[in-house]
Amino acid sequence: MFKLEMRVRDYECDLQGVVNNSVYQNYLEHARHEFLLSKQVNFPELARQGIDLMVLRAEVDYKSPLRPHDDFYVTVDVEREGRIKIVFVQNIYHKEDDQLIIAARTYGAAIQNGRPMKGLKELDVLFDDEFTHSISM
């Protein structure tokens, strides 16, 4: 399980004093990119080769809000769905008490020339069962 620690910045909050719903997508995406980097998946190099890692669908359950200066962490795990889709199972937790803030599932695929790719070998490292990693930002 990958874990990325972060802190809410003031400008990410709306007039109600809580993190705006759209900002959570940024947190989730940033954690996915850091996860890929930690597994040595070279996202920019794949793009240069014409292989795009694309989000196909995002499911987000909002459980509790984050507020300015809250410390939190995002977890990332992966599952395969069929031969093409990768599911990023992500949760956001309040760091102080491990309260679940967001439960999300983001479905993605490798796309080349507008078509989904089967069995991209560069992504096999995502399914290494022995991998555990945590970083702070």
C-alpha positions as a Markdown table, in Angstrom:
| # | Residue | x | y | z |
|---|---|---|---|---|
| 1 | Met | 0.0 | 0.0 | 0.0 |
| 2 | Phe | 1.4 | 3.4 | -1.0 |
| 3 | Lys | 0.8 | 6.4 | 1.3 |
| 4 | Leu | 1.4 | 10.1 | 0.5 |
| 5 | Glu | 1.1 | 12.7 | 3.3 |
| 6 | Met | -0.1 | 16.2 | 2.5 |
| 7 | Arg | -1.6 | 19.4 | 4.1 |
| 8 | Val | -4.6 | 21.4 | 3.1 |
| 9 | Arg | -3.8 | 24.9 | 1.7 |
| 10 | Asp | -6.1 | 27.8 | 2.4 |
| 11 | Tyr | -6.9 | 28.5 | -1.2 |
| 12 | Glu | -8.2 | 25.0 | -1.7 |
| 13 | Cys | -11.2 | 25.8 | 0.6 |
| 14 | Asp | -14.5 | 27.3 | -0.4 |
| 15 | Leu | -16.6 | 29.9 | 1.4 |
| 16 | Gln | -17.9 | 27.2 | 3.8 |
| 17 | Gly | -14.4 | 26.7 | 5.1 |
| 18 | Val | -14.0 | 23.2 | 3.8 |
| 19 | Val | -11.9 | 21.7 | 0.9 |
| 20 | Asn | -13.8 | 22.2 | -2.4 |
| 21 | Asn | -15.1 | 18.9 | -3.9 |
| 22 | Ser | -13.0 | 19.3 | -7.1 |
| 23 | Val | -9.8 | 19.7 | -5.1 |
| 24 | Tyr | -10.0 | 16.1 | -3.8 |
| 25 | Gln | -9.6 | 15.0 | -7.5 |
| 26 | Asn | -6.3 | 16.9 | -7.5 |
| 27 | Tyr | -5.2 | 15.1 | -4.3 |
| 28 | Leu | -6.1 | 11.7 | -5.7 |
| 29 | Glu | -4.3 | 12.4 | -9.0 |
| 30 | His | -1.2 | 13.7 | -7.3 |
| 31 | Ala | -1.0 | 10.6 | -5.2 |
| 32 | Arg | -1.4 | 8.3 | -8.3 |
| 33 | His | 1.4 | 10.2 | -10.0 |
| 34 | Glu | 3.7 | 9.8 | -7.0 |
| 35 | Phe | 2.8 | 6.2 | -6.8 |
| 36 | Leu | 3.8 | 5.7 | -10.4 |
| 37 | Leu | 7.1 | 7.5 | -9.8 |
| 38 | Ser | 7.8 | 5.3 | -6.8 |
| 39 | Lys | 7.4 | 2.3 | -8.9 |
| 40 | Gln | 9.7 | 3.7 | -11.6 |
| 41 | Val | 6.8 | 4.1 | -14.1 |
| 42 | Asn | 8.1 | 6.9 | -16.3 |
| 43 | Phe | 4.8 | 8.8 | -17.1 |
| 44 | Pro | 6.4 | 11.5 | -19.3 |
| 45 | Glu | 8.4 | 8.9 | -21.3 |
| 46 | Leu | 5.3 | 6.8 | -21.9 |
| 47 | Ala | 3.6 | 9.9 | -23.2 |
| 48 | Arg | 6.6 | 10.6 | -25.5 |
| 49 | Gln | 6.1 | 7.1 | -26.9 |
| 50 | Gly | 2.5 | 7.9 | -27.7 |
| 51 | Ile | 1.2 | 5.9 | -24.7 |
| 52 | Asp | -1.2 | 7.8 | -22.5 |
| 53 | Leu | -2.4 | 6.6 | -19.1 |
| 54 | Met | -5.9 | 7.9 | -19.1 |
| 55 | Val | -8.6 | 8.1 | -16.4 |
| 56 | Leu | -11.8 | 6.4 | -17.7 |
| 57 | Arg | -14.0 | 6.7 | -14.7 |
| 58 | Ala | -13.8 | 8.1 | -11.1 |
| 59 | Glu | -16.1 | 7.1 | -8.2 |
| 60 | Val | -15.8 | 9.2 | -5.1 |
| 61 | Asp | -17.6 | 8.8 | -1.8 |
| 62 | Tyr | -17.3 | 11.9 | 0.3 |
| 63 | Lys | -17.4 | 10.9 | 4.0 |
| 64 | Ser | -16.1 | 13.9 | 5.9 |
| 65 | Pro | -14.6 | 17.3 | 5.0 |
| 66 | Leu | -11.1 | 18.5 | 5.4 |
| 67 | Arg | -10.4 | 22.1 | 6.6 |
| 68 | Pro | -7.5 | 24.6 | 6.2 |
| 69 | His | -4.2 | 23.3 | 7.5 |
| 70 | Asp | -5.5 | 19.8 | 8.1 |
| 71 | Asp | -2.8 | 17.2 | 7.7 |
| 72 | Phe | -4.0 | 14.1 | 5.7 |
| 73 | Tyr | -2.7 | 11.2 | 3.8 |
| 74 | Val | -3.8 | 9.4 | 0.6 |
| 75 | Thr | -3.4 | 5.7 | 0.2 |
| 76 | Val | -3.1 | 4.0 | -3.2 |
| 77 | Asp | -3.5 | 0.4 | -4.1 |
| 78 | Val | -4.2 | -1.2 | -7.5 |
| 79 | Glu | -6.4 | -3.9 | -8.9 |
| 80 | Arg | -6.7 | -5.3 | -12.4 |
| 81 | Glu | -10.1 | -5.3 | -14.1 |
| 82 | Gly | -10.0 | -7.5 | -17.1 |
| 83 | Arg | -7.1 | -7.3 | -19.5 |
| 84 | Ile | -7.2 | -3.5 | -20.1 |
| 85 | Lys | -8.4 | -1.6 | -17.0 |
| 86 | Ile | -6.4 | -0.7 | -13.9 |
| 87 | Val | -8.3 | 0.3 | -10.8 |
| 88 | Phe | -6.6 | 2.7 | -8.4 |
| 89 | Val | -8.3 | 2.1 | -5.0 |
| 90 | Gln | -7.6 | 5.3 | -3.1 |
| 91 | Asn | -8.6 | 6.6 | 0.3 |
| 92 | Ile | -8.0 | 9.9 | 2.0 |
| 93 | Tyr | -7.6 | 10.0 | 5.8 |
| 94 | His | -7.3 | 12.7 | 8.3 |
| 95 | Lys | -3.8 | 12.2 | 9.7 |
| 96 | Glu | -4.6 | 13.1 | 13.4 |
| 97 | Asp | -7.2 | 10.4 | 13.9 |
| 98 | Asp | -7.2 | 8.3 | 10.7 |
| 99 | Gln | -10.8 | 9.3 | 10.0 |
| 100 | Leu | -11.9 | 8.3 | 6.5 |
| 101 | Ile | -12.4 | 11.5 | 4.4 |
| 102 | Ile | -12.8 | 10.1 | 0.9 |
| 103 | Ala | -13.2 | 6.6 | -0.5 |
| 104 | Ala | -12.4 | 6.5 | -4.3 |
| 105 | Arg | -11.9 | 4.1 | -7.2 |
| 106 | Thr | -10.3 | 5.5 | -10.3 |
| 107 | Tyr | -10.4 | 3.4 | -13.4 |
| 108 | Gly | -7.7 | 3.9 | -16.0 |
| 109 | Ala | -6.1 | 2.3 | -19.0 |
| 110 | Ala | -3.1 | 2.7 | -21.3 |
| 111 | Ile | -4.2 | 4.3 | -24.6 |
| 112 | Gln | -2.2 | 4.3 | -27.9 |
| 113 | Asn | -3.5 | 5.9 | -31.1 |
| 114 | Gly | -6.9 | 6.3 | -29.4 |
| 115 | Arg | -7.2 | 2.6 | -28.6 |
| 116 | Pro | -6.9 | 0.8 | -25.3 |
| 117 | Met | -3.7 | -1.4 | -25.0 |
| 118 | Lys | -3.7 | -4.8 | -23.5 |
| 119 | Gly | -0.8 | -6.0 | -21.3 |
| 120 | Leu | 1.5 | -3.0 | -21.2 |
| 121 | Lys | 4.6 | -4.6 | -19.6 |
| 122 | Glu | 5.7 | -1.3 | -18.1 |
| 123 | Leu | 2.7 | -1.4 | -15.8 |
| 124 | Asp | 3.3 | -4.9 | -14.4 |
| 125 | Val | 5.4 | -3.4 | -11.6 |
| 126 | Leu | 2.2 | -1.9 | -10.2 |
| 127 | Phe | 1.1 | -5.3 | -9.1 |
| 128 | Asp | 4.2 | -6.3 | -7.2 |
| 129 | Asp | 2.7 | -7.7 | -3.9 |
| 130 | Glu | 5.8 | -7.0 | -1.9 |
| 131 | Phe | 5.7 | -3.2 | -2.4 |
| 132 | Thr | 5.0 | -0.9 | 0.5 |
| 133 | His | 6.0 | 2.8 | 0.4 |
| 134 | Ser | 5.2 | 6.0 | 2.2 |
| 135 | Ile | 6.3 | 9.6 | 1.5 |
| 136 | Ser | 5.5 | 13.0 | 2.9 |
| 137 | Met | 5.0 | 16.3 | 1.0 |
